[in-house]
Amino acid sequence: MLPIRVYSGNIYFVGMSGPGSLENLKELLGPIHGYFNGIIWLLHDCKGSEEEKYLETIKQENGKIIHYTYHGRHDVSRNHIFWLGGIKNGDWVVGCDELERVNPEFCDILDSQIIGNCIDNNIKIVYFEGKPLLYEFHESLVWRGTPHEGLLRQDGSGIAIDFSQLNIPNLYPRTNMRPIKRDKYHFIDGYMRYMLLPWGSNNSALGLEKRQNGKSYNDAYIEREKNRLKFLSYLDKHGYDRKIGDVKKLFSITPMDSELKEIINNEHKLMIIGSHQAKDKTFLKTVENTLNYGNNAVSIFTSSPHDMKLVILNAADAAATKEFVKAHKIVLVSHL
């Protein structure tokens, strides 16, 4: 058996974050930055920030900080790392999100075992838990989609594998810290951020194969996006910014006009239970009984297509829900 080649080229670590990410940057990059020829990091709206100052101290000789204005198109931001970061064809790249942690033991064998193995076997991208972990840079690489961006090598060369196929025993390369770092009710604001993204959000495609309501996949997706755009246009028309704070201001208005009620009703029909009115009424009654807020059914207005219990704070957590709503002055939206 031939020995695995030792890789001697450049290895970069890349990612992006925004205001308030300093603690995560220190936890993520502090233990591993020395393994890389450069840390290339895109900062959204952080010029002169503590995040920038910290990155300057650990970005390594070939590292770079890229400043960019947040605009909701995550794939465009990640592509700027490719376009402006100075990475060359044939360099290798490790990347993750700020709420993930890369195992130093994984970094320790990148050049001596992992990358050489990939080169010898024509492996160009290594995935872990469905997301790119390690890849060979090529100018045809492009990120596509938002908020869930995917990596595509447009020249079609090489193969992509899951990390498990490298057959490295007892090594877990990356840990997801979201369940630990995020507040229990983070999803409320998180899904609303998805609702406020520009046209073309692939969040509207999540779970779509189960909720096409007799339409083609593409037609069902467009229907969802059109309703979401109606909401964004409603914000624009009435002088609200596409920000969570402005949405909360909007929802504090009573009574809501018929246009906004229709948008909300359509959102729930399209994203949660389909278009059948009978089911709709049953669903609304269930919400009403669960939260017991008088005669009106109430729910959090989000674009999440996930399991209903993630969208509606349900009976199993009703007491915590009421306490949270009271403490944070969350506006619950009636759509009856």
C-alpha positions as CSV (number, residue, x, y, z in Angstrom):
1,M,0.0,0.0,0.0
2,L,1.4,3.4,-1.0
3,P,1.9,6.0,1.8
4,I,-0.5,8.9,1.8
5,R,1.1,12.0,0.3
6,V,1.9,14.8,2.7
7,Y,0.3,18.1,1.4
8,S,2.6,21.1,1.5
9,G,0.5,23.8,-0.1
10,N,-1.7,26.5,1.4
11,I,-4.6,25.7,3.7
12,Y,-7.1,28.5,4.5
13,F,-9.9,28.8,7.0
14,V,-12.9,30.9,5.9
15,G,-16.1,32.1,7.3
16,M,-18.3,35.1,7.9
17,S,-20.1,36.8,10.8
18,G,-21.5,40.2,11.9
19,P,-21.9,42.4,15.0
20,G,-21.9,40.6,18.3
21,S,-19.8,37.6,17.1
22,L,-16.6,38.3,19.1
23,E,-17.1,35.6,21.6
24,N,-17.9,33.0,19.0
25,L,-14.8,34.1,16.9
26,K,-12.5,33.6,19.9
27,E,-14.0,30.2,20.7
28,L,-13.9,29.0,17.1
29,L,-10.6,30.5,15.9
30,G,-8.5,30.7,19.0
31,P,-7.6,27.0,19.2
32,I,-7.1,26.4,15.5
33,H,-5.8,29.5,13.7
34,G,-2.2,28.4,13.9
35,Y,-2.9,25.4,11.7
36,F,-3.7,27.6,8.6
37,N,-1.7,29.8,6.3
38,G,-4.4,32.3,6.5
39,I,-7.8,33.1,8.1
40,I,-10.0,34.8,5.5
41,W,-13.1,36.2,7.2
42,L,-15.9,38.4,5.9
43,L,-17.4,40.8,8.4
44,H,-20.9,42.3,7.9
45,D,-21.2,45.8,9.1
46,C,-18.2,45.6,11.5
47,K,-15.7,48.3,10.4
48,G,-13.6,49.3,13.3
49,S,-15.3,46.7,15.6
50,E,-13.8,44.5,18.3
51,E,-14.4,41.6,15.9
52,E,-12.1,43.3,13.3
53,K,-9.4,44.0,16.0
54,Y,-9.4,40.4,17.1
55,L,-9.2,39.0,13.6
56,E,-6.2,41.2,12.9
57,T,-4.3,39.4,15.7
58,I,-4.9,35.9,14.5
59,K,-5.5,36.0,10.7
60,Q,-1.9,34.8,9.9
61,E,0.5,36.0,7.2
62,N,-1.8,35.2,4.2
63,G,-5.1,36.0,6.0
64,K,-7.5,38.8,5.1
65,I,-10.5,40.6,6.6
66,I,-13.2,41.5,4.1
67,H,-15.8,44.1,5.0
68,Y,-19.2,44.0,3.4
69,T,-22.7,45.4,4.0
70,Y,-25.2,42.7,5.0
71,H,-27.9,42.4,2.4
72,G,-29.5,39.0,3.1
73,R,-28.0,37.2,0.1
74,H,-25.6,34.8,2.0
75,D,-24.3,33.1,-1.2
76,V,-23.1,36.5,-2.5
77,S,-21.3,37.2,0.7
78,R,-19.5,33.8,0.7
79,N,-18.6,34.3,-3.0
80,H,-16.9,37.5,-2.1
81,I,-14.5,35.4,0.1
82,F,-13.6,33.5,-3.1
83,W,-13.3,36.7,-5.2
84,L,-11.4,38.9,-2.8
85,G,-9.7,36.6,-0.4
86,G,-6.6,35.8,-2.5
87,I,-7.1,32.0,-2.5
88,K,-5.5,30.4,-5.6
89,N,-6.4,27.3,-7.7
90,G,-5.2,24.2,-5.9
91,D,-5.3,25.7,-2.4
92,W,-7.4,23.9,0.2
93,V,-10.1,25.4,2.3
94,V,-11.8,24.6,5.6
95,G,-14.9,26.5,6.5
96,C,-17.8,26.6,9.0
97,D,-20.3,28.9,10.6
98,E,-19.6,31.0,13.7
99,L,-21.8,28.7,15.8
100,E,-19.8,25.7,14.9
101,R,-16.4,24.5,16.3
102,V,-13.7,22.7,14.3
103,N,-11.9,20.0,16.2
104,P,-8.1,20.7,16.5
105,E,-7.4,17.0,16.1
106,F,-9.0,17.3,12.6
107,C,-6.7,20.3,11.8
108,D,-3.7,18.4,13.1
109,I,-3.9,15.8,10.4
110,L,-5.1,17.9,7.5
111,D,-1.7,18.2,5.8
112,S,-0.3,14.8,6.8
113,Q,-3.3,12.6,6.1
114,I,-6.6,14.1,4.9
115,I,-5.7,16.4,2.0
116,G,-3.1,14.1,0.5
117,N,-5.7,11.3,0.6
118,C,-8.2,13.6,-1.2
119,I,-5.7,14.5,-3.9
120,D,-4.7,10.9,-4.5
121,N,-8.4,9.9,-4.9
122,N,-9.6,12.9,-7.0
123,I,-11.8,14.1,-4.1
124,K,-12.6,17.8,-4.4
125,I,-15.2,18.5,-1.7
126,V,-15.7,16.8,1.7
127,Y,-19.0,17.2,3.4
128,F,-19.9,16.8,7.0
129,E,-23.5,16.6,8.2
130,G,-24.7,17.9,4.8
131,K,-22.4,21.0,4.7
132,P,-19.1,21.5,3.0
133,L,-16.2,21.0,5.5
134,L,-13.1,20.9,3.3
135,Y,-12.6,21.5,-0.4
136,E,-10.0,22.2,-3.0
137,F,-10.3,25.8,-4.3
138,H,-11.0,26.2,-8.0
139,E,-12.1,29.4,-9.8
140,S,-15.2,27.6,-11.0
141,L,-16.4,27.2,-7.4
142,V,-19.6,29.1,-6.5
143,W,-22.0,29.4,-3.6
144,R,-25.6,29.4,-4.5
145,G,-28.8,29.9,-2.5
146,T,-29.8,31.8,0.6
147,P,-30.2,31.5,3.5
148,H,-29.1,27.8,3.0
149,E,-26.2,28.1,0.6
150,G,-24.7,25.2,-1.3
151,L,-21.3,24.8,-2.9
152,L,-21.0,24.0,-6.6
153,R,-17.9,23.2,-8.7
154,Q,-19.0,24.3,-12.1
155,D,-16.2,22.6,-14.1
156,G,-17.6,19.3,-13.0
157,S,-14.3,17.7,-12.2
158,G,-13.5,15.5,-9.2
159,I,-15.9,13.9,-6.7
160,A,-17.5,14.9,-3.5
161,I,-17.8,12.6,-0.5
162,D,-19.0,12.6,3.1
163,F,-16.3,12.8,5.8
164,S,-17.2,9.3,7.0
165,Q,-16.0,7.9,3.7
166,L,-12.4,8.9,4.6
167,N,-12.5,6.1,7.2
168,I,-10.8,8.1,10.0
169,P,-11.9,6.3,13.2
170,N,-12.9,8.2,16.3
171,L,-12.6,11.7,14.8
172,Y,-15.5,14.1,14.9
173,P,-14.3,17.1,12.8
174,R,-16.9,19.8,13.6
175,T,-19.4,20.4,16.5
176,N,-22.7,22.3,16.1
177,M,-23.0,24.7,19.1
178,R,-26.4,26.1,18.1
179,P,-28.4,24.1,20.6
180,I,-26.1,25.3,23.4
181,K,-25.5,28.9,22.3
182,R,-29.0,29.9,21.2
183,D,-31.9,30.9,23.3
184,K,-34.7,28.4,23.5
185,Y,-36.9,30.8,21.5
186,H,-34.3,32.0,19.0
187,F,-36.4,30.4,16.2
188,I,-39.0,33.2,16.5
189,D,-36.7,35.9,15.4
190,G,-34.6,33.5,13.3
191,Y,-37.5,32.4,11.1
192,M,-38.7,36.0,10.8
193,R,-35.2,36.9,9.4
194,Y,-35.8,34.3,6.8
195,M,-39.1,35.9,6.0
196,L,-37.4,39.2,5.3
197,L,-34.8,37.9,2.9
198,P,-34.9,39.1,-0.7
199,W,-36.7,37.2,-3.5
200,G,-35.4,33.8,-4.1
201,S,-35.0,32.4,-0.6
202,N,-34.6,28.7,-0.6
203,N,-36.2,28.6,2.8
204,S,-39.5,28.5,0.8
205,A,-38.3,25.2,-0.7
206,L,-37.8,23.4,2.7
207,G,-40.4,20.7,3.1
208,L,-42.0,21.6,-0.1
209,E,-42.1,18.1,-1.4
210,K,-44.7,17.3,1.3
211,R,-46.8,20.4,0.7
212,Q,-47.2,20.9,-3.0
213,N,-51.0,20.8,-2.9
214,G,-51.3,19.2,-6.3
215,K,-49.0,21.7,-8.0
216,S,-45.6,21.1,-9.6
217,Y,-42.6,21.7,-7.3
218,N,-41.7,24.9,-9.1
219,D,-45.2,26.3,-9.1
220,A,-45.6,25.6,-5.4
221,Y,-42.3,27.3,-4.7
222,I,-43.2,30.4,-6.7
223,E,-46.6,30.5,-4.9
224,R,-44.8,30.6,-1.6
225,E,-42.4,33.2,-2.7
226,K,-45.1,35.4,-4.2
227,N,-46.9,35.5,-0.9
228,R,-43.7,36.3,0.9
229,L,-43.0,39.1,-1.5
230,K,-46.5,40.5,-0.8
231,F,-45.5,40.8,2.8
232,L,-42.2,42.5,1.9
233,S,-44.1,44.9,-0.5
234,Y,-46.6,45.6,2.3
235,L,-43.7,46.7,4.6
236,D,-42.3,48.9,1.8
237,K,-45.6,50.5,1.0
238,H,-46.3,51.4,4.6
239,G,-42.9,52.8,5.4
240,Y,-41.4,49.9,7.4
241,D,-37.9,48.7,7.0
242,R,-37.3,45.0,6.3
243,K,-36.1,44.4,9.9
244,I,-37.5,42.5,12.8
245,G,-38.0,45.6,14.9
246,D,-40.1,47.2,12.3
247,V,-42.2,44.0,11.9
248,K,-42.9,44.0,15.6
249,K,-44.1,47.6,15.3
250,L,-46.3,46.7,12.4
251,F,-47.9,43.8,14.4
252,S,-48.6,46.1,17.3
253,I,-51.2,47.9,15.1
254,T,-54.8,47.0,15.8
255,P,-56.9,46.2,14.0
256,M,-54.8,44.9,11.1
257,D,-56.2,45.7,7.7
258,S,-57.7,43.1,5.4
259,E,-54.6,43.0,3.2
260,L,-52.2,42.0,6.0
261,K,-54.7,39.5,7.4
262,E,-54.9,37.8,3.9
263,I,-51.1,37.6,3.6
264,I,-50.9,36.0,7.1
265,N,-53.7,33.5,6.4
266,N,-52.1,32.6,3.1
267,E,-48.7,32.1,4.7
268,H,-50.1,29.6,7.2
269,K,-52.0,27.7,4.5
270,L,-49.0,27.5,2.2
271,M,-46.3,26.9,4.7
272,I,-47.9,24.7,7.3
273,I,-51.2,22.9,6.6
274,G,-52.0,23.3,2.9
275,S,-54.9,24.9,1.3
276,H,-57.9,23.0,2.7
277,Q,-60.2,25.3,4.7
278,A,-61.5,22.6,6.9
279,K,-58.0,21.8,8.1
280,D,-57.4,25.5,8.4
281,K,-60.3,26.0,10.9
282,T,-59.2,23.0,12.9
283,F,-55.7,24.2,13.1
284,L,-56.8,27.7,14.2
285,K,-59.0,26.2,16.9
286,T,-56.2,24.1,18.1
287,V,-53.9,27.1,18.5
288,E,-56.7,29.0,20.3
289,N,-57.2,26.2,22.8
290,T,-53.5,25.7,23.3
291,L,-52.6,29.3,24.2
292,N,-56.0,30.3,25.6
293,Y,-55.8,34.0,24.6
294,G,-59.5,34.7,24.6
295,N,-61.6,34.2,21.5
296,N,-58.9,34.8,18.8
297,A,-56.5,32.2,17.6
298,V,-53.0,33.4,17.8
299,S,-49.6,32.3,16.4
300,I,-46.2,33.5,15.7
301,F,-46.0,34.7,12.0
302,T,-43.0,33.0,10.5
303,S,-42.0,31.5,7.2
304,S,-40.9,28.2,8.7
305,P,-42.1,25.1,6.9
306,H,-40.8,22.8,9.6
307,D,-42.8,20.8,12.1
308,M,-45.7,22.7,13.5
309,K,-44.4,22.5,17.1
310,L,-41.4,24.7,15.9
311,V,-43.7,27.3,14.5
312,I,-46.5,27.4,17.1
313,L,-45.5,27.4,20.7
314,N,-47.6,24.5,21.6
315,A,-49.5,22.8,24.5
316,A,-46.4,21.0,25.8
317,D,-44.8,24.4,26.4
318,A,-47.8,26.6,27.0
319,A,-46.7,27.9,30.4
320,A,-43.2,28.8,29.2
321,T,-44.7,30.3,26.1
322,K,-47.0,32.7,28.1
323,E,-44.1,33.6,30.4
324,F,-41.8,34.3,27.5
325,V,-44.4,36.4,25.6
326,K,-45.1,38.5,28.7
327,A,-41.5,39.0,29.6
328,H,-40.4,40.0,26.0
329,K,-43.6,41.8,25.0
330,I,-43.9,39.6,21.9
331,V,-46.9,40.5,19.7
332,L,-49.0,37.5,18.9
333,V,-50.9,37.9,15.6
334,S,-54.5,37.1,15.3
335,H,-55.6,35.8,11.9
336,L,-59.3,35.1,12.4
